Amino acid sequence: MERRKTLKNGRGSRKQIDMKKVYQELDSGRSVQSVAKEWGVSPSTLHRRHHEYQAGLALIMEELPPLPEDIETSFQKKE
């Protein structure tokens, strides 16, 4: 028995989508359908990737150390 990524032949890769660029396009007023068509994916794929991207960001934010309470004063020039 061998380990497989998919059941279909040749369908194991995921199309790379730069979500930052997708968000820029959506923020400029384009529809999800038109952006999905440009990237060559379905709108549901964009929605799914959005949720995956946001979940990844949430994990990163949890791992970051908390900011100091005096964050604003720590960046000011000391005279």
N, CA, C and O of each residue as an XYZ file, in Angstrom:
316
protein
N       0.852     -1.169      0.000
C       0.000      0.000      0.000
C       0.901      1.236      0.000
O       1.886      1.284      0.738
N       0.567      2.244     -0.830
C       1.372      3.457     -0.869
C       0.572      4.663     -0.413
O      -0.653      4.712     -0.530
N       1.300      5.626      0.106
C       0.667      6.855      0.583
C       0.422      7.779     -0.602
O       1.309      7.961     -1.435
N      -0.778      8.370     -0.691
C      -1.132      9.247     -1.796
C      -1.590     10.604     -1.293
O      -2.151     10.727     -0.204
N      -1.337     11.627     -2.116
C      -1.835     12.954     -1.805
C      -3.276     13.112     -2.277
O      -4.089     13.740     -1.600
N      -3.588     12.551     -3.421
C      -4.942     12.633     -3.969
C      -5.319     11.302     -4.594
O      -4.484     10.410     -4.743
N      -6.577     11.182     -4.953
C      -7.029      9.985     -5.653
C      -6.870     10.119     -7.156
O      -6.712      9.120     -7.857
N      -6.910     11.352     -7.657
C      -6.809     11.588     -9.091
C      -5.361     11.734     -9.507
O      -4.530     12.201     -8.728
N      -5.059     11.340    -10.718
C      -3.699     11.472    -11.236
C      -3.428     12.917    -11.624
O      -4.227     13.541    -12.322
N      -2.293     13.446    -11.167
C      -1.868     14.768    -11.566
C      -2.593     15.921    -10.909
O      -2.438     17.057    -11.355
N      -3.366     15.687     -9.882
C      -4.115     16.768     -9.242
C      -3.669     16.992     -7.803
O      -4.495     17.298     -6.943
N      -2.388     16.847     -7.529
C      -1.918     16.965     -6.159
C      -1.412     18.335     -5.769
O      -1.163     18.584     -4.589
N      -1.254     19.238     -6.736
C      -0.674     20.533     -6.391
C      -1.758     21.584     -6.163
O      -2.848     21.529     -6.734
N      -1.412     22.542     -5.302
C      -2.310     23.657     -5.024
C      -1.798     24.881     -5.750
O      -0.596     25.148     -5.756
N      -2.688     25.613     -6.351
C      -2.302     26.836     -7.026
C      -1.917     27.873     -5.969
O      -2.652     28.091     -5.006
N      -0.762     28.507     -6.158
C      -0.293     29.519     -5.226
C      -1.065     30.818     -5.453
O      -1.169     31.300     -6.581
N      -1.598     31.373     -4.380
C      -2.360     32.614     -4.446
C      -1.762     33.583     -3.440
O      -1.649     33.269     -2.255
N      -1.382     34.756     -3.914
C      -0.851     35.805     -3.042
C      -2.036     36.572     -2.468
O      -2.604     37.440     -3.131
N      -2.405     36.245     -1.232
C      -3.605     36.839     -0.641
C      -3.463     38.339     -0.430
O      -4.469     39.049     -0.444
N      -2.253     38.842     -0.237
C      -2.080     40.287     -0.104
C      -2.510     40.990     -1.389
O      -3.170     42.028     -1.343
N      -2.135     40.423     -2.535
C      -2.531     41.002     -3.820
C      -4.033     40.860     -4.035
O      -4.676     41.768     -4.563
N      -4.586     39.733     -3.632
C      -6.035     39.523     -3.748
C      -6.770     40.566     -2.917
O      -7.743     41.157     -3.385
N      -6.311     40.798     -1.684
C      -6.951     41.795     -0.822
C      -6.863     43.189     -1.427
O      -7.815     43.964     -1.330
N      -5.726     43.523     -2.056
C      -5.581     44.827     -2.701
C      -6.600     44.991     -3.823
O      -7.213     46.049     -3.966
N      -6.775     43.938     -4.615
C      -7.747     43.983     -5.703
C      -9.171     44.140     -5.164
O      -9.962     44.915     -5.700
N      -9.486     43.406     -4.113
C     -10.828     43.493     -3.530
C     -11.063     44.866     -2.903
O     -12.160     45.416     -3.003
N     -10.034     45.419     -2.258
C     -10.164     46.743     -1.650
C     -10.320     47.843     -2.685
O     -10.877     48.901     -2.392
N      -9.827     47.596     -3.906
C      -9.970     48.596     -4.963
C     -11.359     48.574     -5.588
O     -11.673     49.401     -6.445
N     -12.191     47.627     -5.159
C     -13.577     47.612     -5.618
C     -13.952     46.471     -6.551
O     -15.095     46.391     -7.001
N     -13.022     45.601     -6.843
C     -13.335     44.471     -7.727
C     -14.130     43.413     -6.973
O     -14.070     43.323     -5.747
N     -14.866     42.625     -7.722
C     -15.670     41.569     -7.105
C     -14.833     40.312     -6.891
O     -13.803     40.119     -7.538
N     -15.286     39.469     -5.982
C     -14.610     38.204     -5.716
C     -14.605     37.357     -6.984
O     -13.613     36.694     -7.286
N     -15.698     37.377     -7.718
C     -15.800     36.583     -8.947
C     -14.753     37.014     -9.977
O     -14.117     36.164    -10.600
N     -14.566     38.326    -10.162
C     -13.604     38.780    -11.170
C     -12.166     38.500    -10.747
O     -11.333     38.148    -11.581
N     -11.868     38.654     -9.458
C     -10.523     38.362     -8.967
C     -10.244     36.865     -9.079
O      -9.153     36.462     -9.483
N     -11.222     36.049     -8.724
C     -11.054     34.596     -8.826
C     -10.795     34.189    -10.275
O      -9.946     33.339    -10.543
N     -11.519     34.790    -11.194
C     -11.336     34.464    -12.611
C      -9.929     34.843    -13.063
O      -9.291     34.093    -13.801
N      -9.446     36.001    -12.625
C      -8.091     36.445    -12.986
C      -7.034     35.470    -12.470
O      -6.069     35.175    -13.175
N      -7.209     34.969    -11.248
C      -6.252     34.041    -10.660
C      -6.450     32.610    -11.148
O      -5.622     31.745    -10.864
N      -7.525     32.350    -11.870
C      -7.767     31.008    -12.402
C      -8.280     30.026    -11.376
O      -8.016     28.827    -11.469
N      -9.025     30.536    -10.381
C      -9.610     29.676     -9.356
C     -11.089     30.033     -9.209
O     -11.554     31.017     -9.782
N     -11.815     29.240     -8.450
C     -13.224     29.527     -8.213
C     -13.367     30.495     -7.037
O     -12.470     30.588     -6.199
N     -14.484     31.211     -6.972
C     -14.718     32.090     -5.828
C     -14.674     31.343     -4.500
O     -14.210     31.887     -3.498
N     -15.153     30.105     -4.484
C     -15.123     29.340     -3.235
C     -13.693     29.035     -2.808
O     -13.410     28.950     -1.613
N     -12.787     28.870     -3.774
C     -11.379     28.674     -3.432
C     -10.813     29.920     -2.776
O     -10.074     29.824     -1.796
N     -11.155     31.102     -3.311
C     -10.686     32.345     -2.687
C     -11.218     32.483     -1.267
O     -10.487     32.894     -0.366
N     -12.476     32.145     -1.067
C     -13.051     32.217      0.283
C     -12.333     31.256      1.228
O     -12.026     31.605      2.369
N     -12.069     30.047      0.743
C     -11.386     29.057      1.576
C      -9.962     29.508      1.905
O      -9.515     29.374      3.044
N      -9.245     30.046      0.902
C      -7.886     30.526      1.140
C      -7.872     31.726      2.084
O      -6.940     31.889      2.871
N      -8.908     32.565      2.006
C      -9.026     33.696      2.925
C      -9.091     33.183      4.366
O      -8.392     33.692      5.242
N      -9.929     32.179      4.605
C     -10.066     31.632      5.952
C      -8.761     30.973      6.407
O      -8.381     31.100      7.572
N      -8.074     30.275      5.508
C      -6.797     29.653      5.856
C      -5.753     30.722      6.181
O      -4.989     30.577      7.136
N      -5.720     31.790      5.388
C      -4.757     32.877      5.588
C      -5.003     33.568      6.924
O      -4.063     33.836      7.672
N      -6.264     33.853      7.221
C      -6.599     34.522      8.479
C      -6.289     33.627      9.682
O      -5.837     34.116     10.717
N      -6.528     32.332      9.551
C      -6.215     31.398     10.637
C      -4.707     31.347     10.865
O      -4.256     31.275     12.008
N      -3.924     31.383      9.786
C      -2.472     31.405      9.908
C      -1.988     32.673     10.597
O      -1.085     32.626     11.432
N      -2.591     33.808     10.247
C      -2.225     35.062     10.901
C      -2.556     35.032     12.384
O      -1.796     35.542     13.207
N      -3.679     34.439     12.720
C      -4.071     34.349     14.129
C      -3.048     33.526     14.916
O      -2.712     33.873     16.049
N      -2.554     32.438     14.321
C      -1.533     31.627     14.997
C      -0.247     32.408     15.184
O       0.386     32.326     16.236
N       0.140     33.162     14.172
C       1.355     33.965     14.270
C       1.206     34.999     15.379
O       2.125     35.200     16.174
N       0.059     35.648     15.431
C      -0.161     36.682     16.440
C      -0.149     36.101     17.857
O       0.286     36.768     18.795
N      -0.621     34.870     18.014
C      -0.607     34.229     19.324
C       0.815     33.937     19.783
O       1.103     33.962     20.979
N       1.715     33.656     18.821
C       3.081     33.291     19.162
C       3.964     34.501     19.444
O       5.014     34.364     20.072
N       3.554     35.685     18.990
C       4.358     36.875     19.214
C       4.295     37.299     20.674
O       3.251     37.166     21.314
N       5.402     37.808     21.207
C       5.363     38.286     22.589
C       4.496     39.539     22.677
O       4.369     40.273     21.697
N       3.911     39.785     23.822
C       3.067     40.981     23.959
C       3.897     42.253     23.854
O       5.067     42.279     24.238
N       3.283     43.297     23.333
C       3.959     44.586     23.229
C       4.056     45.225     24.599
O       3.176     45.032     25.437
N       5.119     45.987     24.838
C       5.220     46.670     26.126
C       4.129     47.731     26.249
O       3.676     48.297     25.254
N       3.725     47.983     27.473
C       2.644     48.944     27.693
C       3.049     50.354     27.280
O       2.197     51.151     26.886
N       4.327     50.665     27.365
C       4.786     52.006     27.002
C       5.351     52.028     25.574
O       6.375     52.661     25.319
N       4.691     51.345     24.666
C       5.184     51.189     23.299
C       5.354     52.538     22.599
O       6.312     52.719     21.847
N       4.456     53.477     22.829
C       4.545     54.773     22.149
C       5.762     55.556     22.613
O       6.428     56.197     21.801
N       6.057     55.516     23.882
C       7.197     56.275     24.376
C       8.523     55.600     24.051
O       9.558     56.266     24.014
N       8.511     54.305     23.817
C       9.767     53.614     23.520
C      10.308     53.958     22.144
O      11.500     53.767     21.900
N       9.469     54.463     21.223
C       9.916     54.829     19.894
C      10.215     56.318     19.754
O      10.729     56.738     18.717
N       9.916     57.108     20.741
C      10.199     58.531     20.669
C      11.678     58.777     20.925
O      12.333     58.049     21.672
N      12.189     59.838     20.274
C      13.594     60.181     20.462
C      13.821     60.652     21.903
O      13.040     61.423     22.461
N      14.885     60.172     22.462
C      15.220     60.588     23.822
C      16.130     61.792     23.727
O      17.142     61.775     23.027
N      15.758     62.823     24.436
C      16.550     64.076     24.389
C      17.450     64.211     25.582
O      18.177     65.198     25.698
